[in-house]
Amino acid sequence: MPVDDIRSHLGLRPVINVSGTMTSLGASIVVPAAVEAVSGILTEFVEIADLHRKASTVIAELTGAEAGFITASCSAAISLAVAASMTGPDLAAIERLPDATGLKDEVVIQSGHMVSYGAPIEQAIRLAGAKVVPVGQATSASAYQLAGAITERTAAAVYVVSHHVVEYGQIPLKIFVEGAHARGVPVIVDAASEYDLTGLLASGADLVLHSGHKFLGGPTSGIVAGSKARVRDVYLQNRGIGRGMKVGKEGIVGALAALQAWKTRDHDGIRKRERRALDCWAEALEGRPGVTVAIVPDPTSNPLDRLKVSVAAADARITAWDLADRLATGSRPVIVRDHEVEHGYFFLDPCNLHPDEELVVAFRLAEELDAASMSNAIIATPLTERLMAREAAILNWPD
Ligand SMILES: *Cc1c(COP(=O)(O)O)cnc(C)c1O
Protein backbone atom coordinates (compact mmCIF):
# COMPACT_ATOMS: atom_id res chain seq x y z
CA MET A 1 0.00 0.00 0.00
CA PRO A 2 1.34 3.45 -0.83
CA VAL A 3 2.30 5.31 2.38
CA ASP A 4 0.21 8.33 1.43
CA ASP A 5 -2.91 6.21 1.00
CA ILE A 6 -5.68 8.11 2.81
CA ARG A 7 -6.80 4.87 4.41
CA SER A 8 -3.58 4.54 6.39
CA HIS A 9 -4.03 8.10 7.73
CA LEU A 10 -7.50 7.16 8.90
CA GLY A 11 -6.38 3.85 10.37
CA LEU A 12 -8.48 1.87 7.89
CA ARG A 13 -7.62 -1.44 6.32
CA PRO A 14 -6.31 -1.36 2.73
CA VAL A 15 -8.89 -3.78 1.37
CA ILE A 16 -8.64 -5.14 -2.15
CA ASN A 17 -12.04 -5.45 -3.79
CA VAL A 18 -12.67 -8.57 -5.89
CA SER A 19 -16.28 -8.59 -4.80
CA GLY A 20 -17.87 -6.18 -7.29
CA THR A 21 -19.24 -2.66 -6.99
CA MET A 22 -20.37 -2.84 -3.38
CA THR A 23 -21.65 0.13 -1.38
CA SER A 24 -20.13 -1.55 1.68
CA LEU A 25 -16.66 -1.26 0.08
CA GLY A 26 -16.97 2.20 -1.43
CA ALA A 27 -18.65 1.19 -4.72
CA SER A 28 -16.02 1.65 -7.44
CA ILE A 29 -12.78 3.31 -8.43
CA VAL A 30 -13.94 6.76 -9.57
CA VAL A 31 -12.59 7.55 -13.04
CA PRO A 32 -9.96 10.33 -13.28
CA ALA A 33 -12.23 12.69 -15.28
CA ALA A 34 -14.84 12.53 -12.51
CA VAL A 35 -12.25 13.09 -9.77
CA GLU A 36 -11.06 16.18 -11.61
CA ALA A 37 -14.57 17.50 -12.20
CA VAL A 38 -15.53 17.02 -8.54
CA SER A 39 -12.49 18.87 -7.27
CA GLY A 40 -13.04 21.61 -9.87
CA ILE A 41 -16.58 22.42 -8.76
CA LEU A 42 -16.25 22.05 -5.00
CA THR A 43 -14.94 25.60 -4.49
CA GLU A 44 -17.28 27.29 -7.01
CA PHE A 45 -20.88 28.46 -7.05
CA VAL A 46 -23.11 27.25 -9.80
CA GLU A 47 -26.80 27.63 -10.67
CA ILE A 48 -28.01 24.17 -9.77
CA ALA A 49 -31.11 24.20 -12.02
CA ASP A 50 -28.82 24.92 -14.98
CA LEU A 51 -26.38 22.24 -13.90
CA HIS A 52 -29.31 19.81 -13.80
CA ARG A 53 -30.30 21.00 -17.32
CA LYS A 54 -26.80 20.24 -18.54
CA ALA A 55 -26.91 16.83 -16.89
CA SER A 56 -30.25 16.17 -18.56
CA THR A 57 -28.72 16.83 -21.98
CA VAL A 58 -25.78 14.51 -21.35
CA ILE A 59 -27.98 11.71 -19.99
CA ALA A 60 -30.28 12.12 -22.99
CA GLU A 61 -27.35 11.83 -25.36
CA LEU A 62 -26.04 8.64 -23.74
CA THR A 63 -29.34 6.87 -23.19
CA GLY A 64 -31.41 7.95 -26.16
CA ALA A 65 -34.02 9.32 -23.73
CA GLU A 66 -35.52 12.81 -24.01
CA ALA A 67 -34.26 13.89 -20.61
CA GLY A 68 -32.36 12.82 -17.52
CA PHE A 69 -31.88 13.64 -13.87
CA ILE A 70 -29.21 12.93 -11.27
CA THR A 71 -30.08 12.13 -7.69
CA ALA A 72 -28.31 10.72 -4.65
CA SER A 73 -28.37 7.03 -5.61
CA CYS A 74 -30.33 4.50 -7.59
CA SER A 75 -32.29 3.71 -4.43
CA ALA A 76 -33.25 7.39 -4.19
CA ALA A 77 -34.15 7.30 -7.88
CA ILE A 78 -36.58 4.44 -7.21
CA SER A 79 -38.34 6.41 -4.45
CA LEU A 80 -38.47 9.59 -6.54
CA ALA A 81 -39.60 7.84 -9.74
CA VAL A 82 -42.43 6.20 -7.80
CA ALA A 83 -43.29 9.55 -6.18
CA ALA A 84 -43.36 11.20 -9.62
CA SER A 85 -45.73 8.55 -10.95
CA MET A 86 -48.06 9.36 -8.03
CA THR A 87 -47.95 13.18 -8.10
CA GLY A 88 -47.18 14.11 -11.68
CA PRO A 89 -46.27 17.83 -11.68
CA ASP A 90 -48.72 18.68 -8.84
CA LEU A 91 -46.50 20.75 -6.54
CA ALA A 92 -48.96 20.62 -3.65
CA ALA A 93 -49.15 16.84 -3.86
CA ILE A 94 -45.34 16.74 -4.00
CA GLU A 95 -45.19 18.65 -0.72
CA ARG A 96 -47.82 16.39 0.87
CA LEU A 97 -45.97 13.10 0.28
CA PRO A 98 -45.59 10.60 1.84
CA ASP A 99 -49.27 11.30 2.58
CA ALA A 100 -50.79 9.93 -0.60
CA THR A 101 -54.42 10.81 0.11
CA GLY A 102 -56.27 11.22 -3.15
CA LEU A 103 -53.39 9.94 -5.31
CA LYS A 104 -52.92 6.64 -7.08
CA ASP A 105 -50.72 4.85 -4.58
CA GLU A 106 -50.24 1.22 -5.61
CA VAL A 107 -47.03 -0.08 -7.19
CA VAL A 108 -46.89 -3.54 -8.72
CA ILE A 109 -43.67 -5.54 -8.72
CA GLN A 110 -42.98 -9.23 -9.30
CA SER A 111 -42.35 -11.20 -6.09
CA GLY A 112 -39.12 -12.51 -7.60
CA HIS A 113 -37.94 -8.92 -8.05
CA MET A 114 -38.41 -7.93 -4.39
CA VAL A 115 -34.67 -7.90 -3.79
CA SER A 116 -32.39 -6.44 -1.19
CA TYR A 117 -29.41 -4.45 -2.45
CA GLY A 118 -28.42 -3.69 1.13
CA ALA A 119 -31.92 -2.46 1.91
CA PRO A 120 -35.25 -3.82 0.65
CA ILE A 121 -36.40 -2.37 -2.70
CA GLU A 122 -39.98 -2.46 -1.48
CA GLN A 123 -39.02 0.01 1.24
CA ALA A 124 -37.66 2.41 -1.40
CA ILE A 125 -41.12 2.19 -3.01
CA ARG A 126 -42.98 2.68 0.29
CA LEU A 127 -40.85 5.74 1.16
CA ALA A 128 -42.84 7.65 -1.46
CA GLY A 129 -46.04 6.79 0.39
CA ALA A 130 -46.93 3.99 -2.02
CA LYS A 131 -48.21 0.51 -1.25
CA VAL A 132 -46.38 -2.46 -2.74
CA VAL A 133 -48.54 -4.98 -4.62
CA PRO A 134 -46.61 -8.20 -5.30
CA VAL A 135 -47.21 -9.99 -8.60
CA GLY A 136 -47.06 -13.79 -8.69
CA GLN A 137 -44.87 -15.96 -6.50
CA ALA A 138 -41.11 -15.85 -5.95
CA THR A 139 -40.30 -18.31 -8.71
CA SER A 140 -43.27 -17.89 -11.00
CA ALA A 141 -45.03 -14.83 -12.35
CA SER A 142 -47.25 -14.57 -15.42
CA ALA A 143 -48.81 -11.84 -17.53
CA TYR A 144 -52.28 -12.69 -16.20
CA GLN A 145 -51.05 -12.13 -12.63
CA LEU A 146 -49.69 -8.72 -13.63
CA ALA A 147 -53.03 -7.85 -15.26
CA GLY A 148 -54.87 -9.04 -12.15
CA ALA A 149 -52.69 -6.91 -9.84
CA ILE A 150 -53.29 -3.66 -11.74
CA THR A 151 -56.24 -1.59 -10.52
CA GLU A 152 -57.44 1.98 -11.00
CA ARG A 153 -55.16 2.86 -8.05
CA THR A 154 -51.98 1.59 -9.72
CA ALA A 155 -49.42 4.39 -10.08
CA ALA A 156 -46.50 2.45 -11.53
CA ALA A 157 -45.01 -0.96 -12.26
CA VAL A 158 -41.43 -1.56 -11.12
CA TYR A 159 -39.16 -4.01 -12.96
CA VAL A 160 -35.69 -5.00 -11.71
CA VAL A 161 -32.84 -6.09 -13.99
CA SER A 162 -30.17 -7.54 -11.73
CA HIS A 163 -28.28 -10.64 -10.66
CA HIS A 164 -30.23 -10.24 -7.39
CA VAL A 165 -33.60 -11.25 -8.90
CA VAL A 166 -34.88 -14.81 -9.16
CA GLU A 167 -33.33 -15.87 -12.42
CA TYR A 168 -36.18 -17.95 -13.84
CA GLY A 169 -39.95 -17.89 -13.94
CA GLN A 170 -40.18 -14.10 -14.27
CA ILE A 171 -42.16 -12.06 -16.80
CA PRO A 172 -39.86 -10.87 -19.62
CA LEU A 173 -39.54 -7.06 -19.76
CA LYS A 174 -41.27 -6.77 -23.14
CA ILE A 175 -44.38 -8.62 -21.93
CA PHE A 176 -44.32 -6.73 -18.62
CA VAL A 177 -44.23 -3.40 -20.48
CA GLU A 178 -47.05 -4.46 -22.81
CA GLY A 179 -49.20 -5.56 -19.86
CA ALA A 180 -48.61 -2.36 -17.90
CA HIS A 181 -49.04 -0.03 -20.89
CA ALA A 182 -52.27 -1.77 -21.89
CA ARG A 183 -53.67 -0.42 -18.62
CA GLY A 184 -51.97 2.99 -18.87
CA VAL A 185 -49.40 2.20 -16.15
CA PRO A 186 -45.81 3.49 -16.55
CA VAL A 187 -42.91 1.07 -16.11
CA ILE A 188 -39.92 2.05 -13.95
CA VAL A 189 -36.86 -0.15 -14.52
CA ASP A 190 -34.23 -0.48 -11.80
CA ALA A 191 -31.10 -1.17 -13.84
CA ALA A 192 -28.65 -0.03 -11.17
CA SER A 193 -25.76 -2.22 -12.29
CA GLU A 194 -26.58 -2.67 -15.95
CA TYR A 195 -23.99 -1.40 -18.44
CA ASP A 196 -26.58 -1.12 -21.21
CA LEU A 197 -27.67 2.51 -21.14
CA THR A 198 -30.02 2.38 -24.13
CA GLY A 199 -31.63 -1.06 -24.47
CA LEU A 200 -34.16 -0.88 -21.65
CA LEU A 201 -35.65 2.40 -22.83
CA ALA A 202 -35.71 0.98 -26.34
CA SER A 203 -37.74 -1.94 -24.93
CA GLY A 204 -40.45 0.51 -23.90
CA ALA A 205 -39.59 1.29 -20.27
CA ASP A 206 -40.80 4.75 -19.23
CA LEU A 207 -38.08 5.54 -16.68
CA VAL A 208 -34.76 3.71 -16.44
CA LEU A 209 -32.59 4.08 -13.35
CA HIS A 210 -28.86 3.43 -12.97
CA SER A 211 -26.31 3.91 -10.23
CA GLY A 212 -23.65 6.50 -11.03
CA HIS A 213 -21.09 4.85 -8.77
CA LYS A 214 -21.13 1.30 -10.09
CA PHE A 215 -19.94 0.41 -13.62
CA LEU A 216 -19.82 4.10 -14.61
CA GLY A 217 -17.17 4.90 -12.00
CA GLY A 218 -18.77 8.15 -10.86
CA PRO A 219 -19.19 9.47 -7.33
CA THR A 220 -22.21 8.24 -5.34
CA SER A 221 -25.24 9.17 -7.46
CA GLY A 222 -28.29 7.86 -9.26
CA ILE A 223 -29.27 8.46 -12.87
CA VAL A 224 -32.82 8.71 -14.19
CA ALA A 225 -33.63 8.63 -17.90
CA GLY A 226 -36.99 8.95 -19.65
CA SER A 227 -39.43 11.30 -21.32
CA LYS A 228 -39.24 15.04 -20.62
CA ALA A 229 -42.49 15.14 -18.69
CA ARG A 230 -41.72 12.12 -16.52
CA VAL A 231 -38.16 13.18 -15.77
CA ARG A 232 -39.39 16.69 -14.88
CA ASP A 233 -41.84 15.09 -12.43
CA VAL A 234 -38.93 13.21 -10.84
CA TYR A 235 -36.83 16.40 -10.71
CA LEU A 236 -39.68 18.27 -9.00
CA GLN A 237 -39.57 15.80 -6.11
CA ASN A 238 -36.49 17.73 -4.91
CA ARG A 239 -39.08 20.20 -3.58
CA GLY A 240 -40.53 17.36 -1.49
CA ILE A 241 -39.28 13.98 -0.33
CA GLY A 242 -36.31 14.30 -2.66
CA ARG A 243 -34.76 17.02 -0.51
CA GLY A 244 -33.23 14.49 1.83
CA MET A 245 -31.97 12.52 -1.16
CA LYS A 246 -30.47 15.50 -2.96
CA VAL A 247 -27.17 15.27 -4.73
CA GLY A 248 -24.75 18.18 -4.39
CA LYS A 249 -22.92 19.99 -7.17
CA GLU A 250 -19.99 17.61 -6.78
CA GLY A 251 -22.22 14.58 -7.29
CA ILE A 252 -23.82 16.07 -10.39
CA VAL A 253 -20.60 17.12 -12.13
CA GLY A 254 -18.91 13.88 -11.10
CA ALA A 255 -21.69 11.73 -12.54
CA LEU A 256 -21.71 13.90 -15.67
CA ALA A 257 -17.99 13.47 -16.17
CA ALA A 258 -18.28 9.72 -15.61
CA LEU A 259 -21.05 9.51 -18.22
CA GLN A 260 -18.96 11.45 -20.71
CA ALA A 261 -15.92 9.31 -19.97
CA TRP A 262 -18.04 6.20 -20.57
CA LYS A 263 -18.36 7.21 -24.25
CA THR A 264 -14.63 7.19 -24.80
CA ARG A 265 -13.62 4.51 -22.32
CA ASP A 266 -11.41 1.78 -23.74
CA HIS A 267 -13.97 -0.97 -23.14
CA ASP A 268 -11.98 -3.60 -25.08
CA GLY A 269 -8.75 -2.75 -23.29
CA ILE A 270 -10.46 -3.01 -19.92
CA ARG A 271 -12.00 -6.35 -20.89
CA LYS A 272 -8.54 -7.64 -21.83
CA ARG A 273 -7.04 -6.43 -18.56
CA GLU A 274 -9.82 -8.10 -16.63
CA ARG A 275 -9.23 -11.32 -18.55
CA ARG A 276 -5.54 -11.22 -17.63
CA ALA A 277 -6.51 -10.99 -13.96
CA LEU A 278 -8.79 -14.04 -14.28
CA ASP A 279 -6.01 -15.97 -16.02
CA CYS A 280 -3.53 -14.95 -13.33
CA TRP A 281 -5.83 -16.28 -10.57
CA ALA A 282 -6.68 -19.46 -12.50
CA GLU A 283 -2.97 -20.12 -12.86
CA ALA A 284 -2.34 -19.52 -9.15
CA LEU A 285 -5.06 -22.06 -8.28
CA GLU A 286 -4.18 -24.68 -10.88
CA GLY A 287 -3.44 -28.13 -9.48
CA ARG A 288 -4.41 -27.23 -5.93
CA PRO A 289 -6.27 -30.14 -4.32
CA GLY A 290 -10.01 -29.56 -3.96
CA VAL A 291 -10.00 -26.28 -5.85
CA THR A 292 -11.58 -25.92 -9.28
CA VAL A 293 -12.08 -22.75 -11.28
CA ALA A 294 -14.29 -21.65 -14.15
CA ILE A 295 -14.68 -18.37 -15.98
CA VAL A 296 -18.34 -17.42 -15.68
CA PRO A 297 -20.09 -14.66 -17.63
CA ASP A 298 -22.16 -12.06 -15.76
CA PRO A 299 -25.71 -13.41 -15.24
CA THR A 300 -27.42 -10.34 -16.74
CA SER A 301 -25.10 -10.22 -19.76
CA ASN A 302 -23.01 -7.25 -18.70
CA PRO A 303 -19.69 -7.47 -20.59
CA LEU A 304 -17.93 -8.87 -17.54
CA ASP A 305 -16.59 -12.31 -16.61
CA ARG A 306 -15.74 -13.52 -13.13
CA LEU A 307 -13.68 -16.44 -11.86
CA LYS A 308 -15.79 -18.98 -9.99
CA VAL A 309 -13.66 -20.71 -7.36
CA SER A 310 -15.17 -23.96 -6.06
CA VAL A 311 -13.64 -25.42 -2.93
CA ALA A 312 -14.09 -29.07 -1.87
CA ALA A 313 -13.28 -28.91 1.81
CA ALA A 314 -12.20 -32.57 2.16
CA ASP A 315 -9.31 -32.01 -0.26
CA ALA A 316 -8.58 -28.30 0.16
CA ARG A 317 -8.79 -28.79 3.96
CA ILE A 318 -10.86 -25.63 4.22
CA THR A 319 -14.42 -24.70 3.30
CA ALA A 320 -15.18 -22.07 0.68
CA TRP A 321 -16.56 -19.71 3.34
CA ASP A 322 -13.62 -20.14 5.69
CA LEU A 323 -11.28 -19.43 2.80
CA ALA A 324 -13.30 -16.31 1.94
CA ASP A 325 -13.18 -15.16 5.56
CA ARG A 326 -9.43 -15.77 5.89
CA LEU A 327 -8.68 -13.94 2.66
CA ALA A 328 -10.40 -10.93 4.25
CA THR A 329 -7.88 -10.84 7.11
CA GLY A 330 -4.24 -9.80 7.47
CA SER A 331 -2.30 -6.84 6.14
CA ARG A 332 -3.66 -7.21 2.56
CA PRO A 333 -7.31 -8.15 3.09
CA VAL A 334 -8.99 -9.46 -0.05
CA ILE A 335 -12.79 -9.25 -0.15
CA VAL A 336 -14.28 -11.87 -2.49
CA ARG A 337 -17.81 -12.12 -3.91
CA ASP A 338 -19.35 -14.56 -1.47
CA HIS A 339 -23.15 -14.21 -1.76
CA GLU A 340 -23.52 -17.87 -2.73
CA VAL A 341 -20.71 -19.28 -0.63
CA GLU A 342 -22.91 -21.82 1.16
CA HIS A 343 -22.89 -23.76 -2.11
CA GLY A 344 -19.12 -24.20 -1.77
CA TYR A 345 -17.93 -21.51 -4.15
CA PHE A 346 -17.20 -17.82 -4.39
CA PHE A 347 -16.36 -15.49 -7.26
CA LEU A 348 -13.44 -13.20 -7.96
CA ASP A 349 -14.59 -10.05 -9.74
CA PRO A 350 -11.84 -8.26 -11.71
CA CYS A 351 -13.57 -4.93 -12.39
CA ASN A 352 -12.30 -2.88 -9.45
CA LEU A 353 -8.56 -3.48 -9.39
CA HIS A 354 -5.69 -1.06 -9.33
CA PRO A 355 -2.64 -2.11 -11.41
CA ASP A 356 -0.91 -5.20 -10.01
CA GLU A 357 -3.50 -5.82 -7.29
CA GLU A 358 -4.39 -9.04 -9.10
CA LEU A 359 -0.94 -10.31 -8.12
CA VAL A 360 -1.65 -9.63 -4.46
CA VAL A 361 -4.92 -11.55 -4.79
CA ALA A 362 -3.09 -14.50 -6.37
CA PHE A 363 -0.50 -14.40 -3.59
CA ARG A 364 -3.15 -14.29 -0.86
CA LEU A 365 -5.06 -17.23 -2.40
CA ALA A 366 -1.87 -19.30 -2.42
CA GLU A 367 -0.95 -18.19 1.09
CA GLU A 368 -4.29 -19.16 2.65
CA LEU A 369 -4.56 -22.44 0.72
CA ASP A 370 -0.99 -23.37 1.72
CA ALA A 371 -1.81 -22.69 5.36
CA ALA A 372 -4.99 -24.79 5.11
CA SER A 373 -3.16 -27.68 3.46
CA MET A 374 -0.89 -27.89 6.51
CA SER A 375 -3.71 -27.79 9.00
CA ASN A 376 -4.32 -31.03 10.96
CA ALA A 377 -8.08 -30.67 10.99
CA ILE A 378 -10.18 -29.46 8.09
CA ILE A 379 -11.00 -25.79 8.66
CA ALA A 380 -14.78 -25.90 8.67
CA THR A 381 -16.80 -23.39 10.66
CA PRO A 382 -20.41 -24.59 10.75
CA LEU A 383 -22.37 -22.44 8.30
CA THR A 384 -25.05 -21.62 10.86
CA GLU A 385 -22.38 -20.34 13.24
CA ARG A 386 -20.94 -18.06 10.54
CA LEU A 387 -24.39 -16.80 9.71
CA MET A 388 -25.29 -16.03 13.32
CA ALA A 389 -21.94 -14.32 13.92
CA ARG A 390 -22.51 -12.10 10.89
CA GLU A 391 -25.97 -11.22 12.10
CA ALA A 392 -24.71 -10.43 15.59
CA ALA A 393 -21.95 -8.25 14.13
CA ILE A 394 -24.49 -5.88 12.55
CA LEU A 395 -25.23 -4.37 15.95
CA ASN A 396 -21.57 -4.07 16.92
CA TRP A 397 -21.15 -0.67 15.29
CA PRO A 398 -19.57 1.68 16.41
CA ASP A 399 -17.65 -0.44 18.89
C1 LIG B 1 -26.99 -1.36 -6.19
C2 LIG B 1 -28.42 -1.55 -6.53
C3 LIG B 1 -29.38 -0.63 -6.13
C4 LIG B 1 -29.04 0.55 -5.27
O1 LIG B 1 -28.24 1.42 -5.94
P1 LIG B 1 -27.59 2.66 -5.16
O2 LIG B 1 -27.23 3.56 -6.26
O3 LIG B 1 -26.41 2.10 -4.43
O4 LIG B 1 -28.64 3.17 -4.26
C5 LIG B 1 -30.68 -0.80 -6.53
N1 LIG B 1 -31.04 -1.87 -7.27
C6 LIG B 1 -30.16 -2.80 -7.66
C7 LIG B 1 -30.62 -3.93 -8.49
C8 LIG B 1 -28.81 -2.68 -7.30
O5 LIG B 1 -27.92 -3.60 -7.69
The ligand as an SDF file (V2000), in Angstrom:
LIG
                    3D

 15 15  0  0  0  0  0  0  0  0999 V2000
  -26.9910   -1.3560   -6.1890 C   0  0  0  0  0  0  0  0  0  0  0  0
  -28.4170   -1.5520   -6.5330 C   0  0  0  0  0  0  0  0  0  0  0  0
  -29.3780   -0.6290   -6.1330 C   0  0  0  0  0  0  0  0  0  0  0  0
  -29.0410    0.5460   -5.2730 C   0  0  0  0  0  0  0  0  0  0  0  0
  -28.2390    1.4150   -5.9400 O   0  0  0  0  0  0  0  0  0  0  0  0
  -27.5880    2.6580   -5.1620 P   0  0  0  0  0  0  0  0  0  0  0  0
  -27.2300    3.5650   -6.2580 O   0  0  0  0  0  0  0  0  0  0  0  0
  -26.4140    2.1030   -4.4330 O   0  0  0  0  0  0  0  0  0  0  0  0
  -28.6400    3.1740   -4.2560 O   0  0  0  0  0  0  0  0  0  0  0  0
  -30.6830   -0.8010   -6.5330 C   0  0  0  0  0  0  0  0  0  0  0  0
  -31.0380   -1.8720   -7.2740 N   0  0  0  0  0  0  0  0  0  0  0  0
  -30.1610   -2.8000   -7.6630 C   0  0  0  0  0  0  0  0  0  0  0  0
  -30.6150   -3.9320   -8.4890 C   0  0  0  0  0  0  0  0  0  0  0  0
  -28.8120   -2.6800   -7.2960 C   0  0  0  0  0  0  0  0  0  0  0  0
  -27.9210   -3.5970   -7.6900 O   0  0  0  0  0  0  0  0  0  0  0  0
  1  2  1  0
  2  3  1  0
  2 14  2  0
  3  4  1  0
  3 10  2  0
  4  5  1  0
  5  6  1  0
  6  7  2  0
  6  8  1  0
  6  9  1  0
 10 11  1  0
 11 12  2  0
 12 13  1  0
 12 14  1  0
 14 15  1  0
M  END
$$$$
